[in-house]
Amino acid sequence: MEIITPENAKKEISKEVDEKARKVFNYAIELLGGLKKLIEFRNLTWLPSLAEASYSVVLKNELMLTAREIAEKLGISKQTVENILKAKAEKLEAFLKGEIEKFDEHKAGSLAKLAYEKLKQSGMFESVEISKQQAEELKKFDADIAWAVFVLHAIKGLDFPINDKETLKSKLQGIEIKGKDIGEVIDNIDFPINSPAELLHKIKEAI
């Protein structure tokens, strides 16, 4: 099996692609239940495979590269890339329910595809601008900071106080927290919501 080393790669990966792959990687971990869940199952060895899959999915869908071109950029085998790109996102259901046995490039590809699709549908690949005050609020969320950033991005331009639950659920559609659709979380919080900081606090209390 031919392995193409990074030294022989033809092109560097752009900062934009690097950022999108990072978002896919982080969101994929959230879909699995977070880093704490991985530690529970002693499966941190999965992370390199998931990183390769995240880059492969982004390079395929954003730059329309072939499997060989992706292999050249990442310094992995063409066969590994093909396995990742052929993986089916819908086959993850049993795996995500906790039936964890092995995590190879097939599951990594499925997970990266699922994370990519959710991020794309929610417009979360756009740059996220948050205020200094919001940044201070985010510091309180530690490992939960990923979903908190997604929420702040989704509600950008929304007027407060928020009294309409359905309007908020529509804005946050597509976001998941610890495997739970955020719509279910919103159903369990009290309204009105007077500020973005209060929204983050109430979501955190409800999960």
C-alpha positions as CSV (number, residue, x, y, z in Angstrom):
1,M,0.0,0.0,0.0
2,E,1.5,3.3,-1.1
3,I,1.9,5.9,1.6
4,I,2.5,9.5,0.5
5,T,4.5,11.4,3.1
6,P,3.9,15.0,4.2
7,E,7.3,15.9,2.6
8,N,6.0,15.0,-0.8
9,A,2.6,16.8,-0.4
10,K,2.0,19.2,-3.4
11,K,0.1,21.9,-1.6
12,E,-0.3,23.2,1.9
13,I,-3.7,23.1,3.6
14,S,-5.2,26.6,3.8
15,K,-6.1,28.2,7.1
16,E,-9.8,28.1,6.1
17,V,-9.7,24.4,5.5
18,D,-7.8,23.9,8.7
19,E,-10.4,25.8,10.7
20,K,-13.3,23.9,9.1
21,A,-11.7,20.5,9.7
22,R,-11.1,21.6,13.4
23,K,-14.8,22.4,13.7
24,V,-15.8,19.1,12.2
25,F,-13.4,17.3,14.6
26,N,-14.6,19.1,17.7
27,Y,-18.3,18.7,16.8
28,A,-17.7,15.0,16.1
29,I,-16.3,14.6,19.6
30,E,-19.4,16.3,20.9
31,L,-21.6,13.8,19.0
32,L,-19.7,11.0,20.8
33,G,-20.5,12.5,24.1
34,G,-17.4,14.7,24.7
35,L,-13.8,13.9,25.6
36,K,-14.9,12.7,29.0
37,K,-16.9,9.9,27.3
38,L,-13.8,8.9,25.2
39,I,-11.7,8.8,28.4
40,E,-14.4,6.5,30.0
41,F,-14.0,4.0,27.2
42,R,-10.2,4.5,27.0
43,N,-10.5,5.3,23.4
44,L,-8.3,8.4,22.9
45,T,-6.4,6.4,20.3
46,W,-9.4,7.1,18.1
47,L,-8.5,10.8,17.8
48,P,-5.9,10.5,15.0
49,S,-8.3,8.5,12.8
50,L,-11.0,11.1,13.5
51,A,-8.7,14.0,12.6
52,E,-7.8,12.3,9.3
53,A,-11.5,11.8,8.6
54,S,-12.3,15.4,9.4
55,Y,-9.8,16.8,7.0
56,S,-10.7,14.3,4.3
57,V,-14.4,15.2,4.4
58,V,-13.7,18.9,4.4
59,L,-11.2,18.6,1.5
60,K,-13.6,16.5,-0.5
61,N,-16.7,18.7,0.0
62,E,-15.1,22.1,0.1
63,L,-12.3,21.8,-2.5
64,M,-13.7,18.8,-4.5
65,L,-10.4,17.0,-4.3
66,T,-9.9,13.4,-5.4
67,A,-8.9,10.7,-2.9
68,R,-5.3,10.8,-4.2
69,E,-5.1,14.6,-3.9
70,I,-6.4,14.3,-0.3
71,A,-3.9,11.6,0.5
72,E,-1.1,13.8,-0.9
73,K,-2.1,16.6,1.4
74,L,-2.5,14.5,4.5
75,G,0.3,12.1,4.1
76,I,-1.9,9.0,4.4
77,S,-2.7,6.2,2.0
78,K,-5.2,6.7,-0.8
79,Q,-7.0,3.6,0.4
80,T,-7.6,5.1,3.8
81,V,-9.0,8.2,2.2
82,E,-11.3,6.1,0.0
83,N,-12.5,4.2,3.1
84,I,-13.3,7.4,4.8
85,L,-15.2,8.9,1.9
86,K,-17.2,5.7,1.3
87,A,-18.4,5.5,4.9
88,K,-22.1,6.1,5.4
89,A,-23.2,8.5,8.1
90,E,-26.4,6.6,8.8
91,K,-24.5,3.5,10.0
92,L,-23.5,5.3,13.1
93,E,-26.7,4.8,15.1
94,A,-25.7,1.7,17.0
95,F,-22.2,3.0,17.6
96,L,-23.4,6.2,19.1
97,K,-25.8,4.3,21.4
98,G,-22.8,2.9,23.1
99,E,-22.1,-0.4,21.3
100,I,-18.4,0.5,21.1
101,E,-16.0,-2.2,19.9
102,K,-13.7,-0.7,17.3
103,F,-13.1,2.7,15.8
104,D,-11.5,2.5,12.4
105,E,-11.5,4.8,9.4
106,H,-15.0,3.6,8.4
107,K,-16.6,4.8,11.6
108,A,-14.3,7.9,11.7
109,G,-15.5,8.7,8.2
110,S,-19.2,8.2,9.1
111,L,-18.8,10.4,12.2
112,A,-16.9,13.2,10.3
113,K,-19.6,13.1,7.6
114,L,-22.4,13.4,10.1
115,A,-20.6,16.3,11.9
116,Y,-19.9,18.1,8.6
117,E,-23.5,17.8,7.5
118,K,-24.9,19.2,10.7
119,L,-22.4,22.1,10.8
120,K,-23.1,22.9,7.1
121,Q,-26.9,22.8,7.6
122,S,-26.7,25.1,10.6
123,G,-24.4,27.6,8.9
124,M,-21.8,27.1,11.6
125,F,-18.8,27.2,9.2
126,E,-19.2,31.0,9.1
127,S,-16.9,33.0,11.3
128,V,-18.2,33.5,14.8
129,E,-17.8,37.0,16.3
130,I,-18.6,37.4,20.0
131,S,-18.3,40.4,22.3
132,K,-15.9,40.7,25.2
133,Q,-18.8,40.2,27.6
134,Q,-19.9,37.0,25.8
135,A,-16.3,35.8,25.8
136,E,-16.3,36.2,29.6
137,E,-19.5,34.2,29.9
138,L,-18.1,31.4,27.8
139,K,-15.2,31.0,30.2
140,K,-17.7,29.5,32.7
141,F,-18.6,26.6,30.3
142,D,-15.3,24.9,30.1
143,A,-15.7,21.7,27.9
144,D,-19.1,22.9,26.8
145,I,-17.7,26.0,25.1
146,A,-18.3,24.5,21.6
147,W,-22.1,24.4,21.9
148,A,-22.1,27.8,23.6
149,V,-20.3,29.4,20.7
150,F,-22.7,27.7,18.2
151,V,-25.7,29.1,20.2
152,L,-24.2,32.6,20.2
153,H,-23.6,32.4,16.5
154,A,-27.2,31.2,15.8
155,I,-28.9,33.9,17.8
156,K,-26.9,36.7,16.3
157,G,-29.3,39.6,15.4
158,L,-32.1,38.2,17.6
159,D,-33.8,40.8,19.8
160,F,-34.0,40.3,23.6
161,P,-36.0,39.6,25.7
162,I,-37.1,36.5,23.9
163,N,-40.7,35.4,24.7
164,D,-41.4,33.0,21.9
165,K,-40.1,29.5,22.4
166,E,-40.7,28.5,18.8
167,T,-38.8,31.4,17.4
168,L,-35.8,30.5,19.5
169,K,-36.0,26.8,18.6
170,S,-36.1,27.8,14.9
171,K,-33.0,29.9,15.3
172,L,-31.1,27.1,17.1
173,Q,-32.3,24.3,14.8
174,G,-29.6,21.7,14.0
175,I,-27.5,22.2,17.2
176,E,-27.0,19.2,19.5
177,I,-25.7,19.1,23.0
178,K,-24.4,15.8,24.3
179,G,-26.4,13.9,21.7
180,K,-29.6,15.7,22.5
181,D,-31.4,18.0,20.0
182,I,-31.4,21.5,21.5
183,G,-35.1,21.8,20.8
184,E,-35.7,19.3,23.6
185,V,-33.6,21.4,25.9
186,I,-35.4,24.6,25.0
187,D,-38.7,22.9,25.9
188,N,-37.4,22.6,29.5
189,I,-36.3,26.2,30.1
190,D,-38.4,29.2,31.4
191,F,-39.3,32.3,29.4
192,P,-38.8,35.2,28.9
193,I,-35.0,35.1,28.3
194,N,-33.5,38.6,28.8
195,S,-30.0,38.2,27.5
196,P,-27.6,35.9,25.6
197,A,-25.8,35.2,28.9
198,E,-29.1,34.2,30.5
199,L,-29.9,31.9,27.6
200,L,-26.5,30.1,28.0
201,H,-27.1,29.7,31.7
202,K,-30.6,28.3,31.3
203,I,-29.5,25.8,28.6
204,K,-26.6,24.6,30.8
205,E,-29.0,24.2,33.7
206,A,-31.4,22.2,31.6
207,I,-28.9,19.7,30.1
